[in-house]
Amino acid sequence: MLYLTIVLEGWDPSHPRVLRGVHRILEIASTIPWQLSLRSIMWPFCVAGCLAAPEQEDMFRSVVSAMGPFQAFGTAKEALGLMERAWGLRNQLDRDSWSLCNCFEVDGVKFLLI
């Protein structure tokens, strides 16, 4: 639903559906035992993280940090880097031209979180 909202409404982190979606992803991610791995839901987790409000950033960092040494494997480290980049650009974004594709591309390199 979060992705669909972005497609239909545009890049608007303050949209009520986006806020609910980000909150719900955080709830789900924080309940997954690290043994089952957050890696299985990394793409929606990263989408939600890119749209997170400033006060939610530390929650996303904590979920990745809870993976311990396993965060270095797979896509968790890359996803957190993409989120950090989106957060850093938050106040510079043109909501009319920014999209989720921009979040997953850095210096011409596109990331696929699988």
Secondary structure, DSSP 8 states (H G I E B T S, - for coil): -HHHHHHHH-S-TTSHHHHHHHHHHHHHHHHS-TTT-GGGGHHHHHHHHHT--GGGHHHHHHHHHTTGGGGGSTTHHHHHHHHHHHHHHGGG--TTT--HHHHTEETTEE----
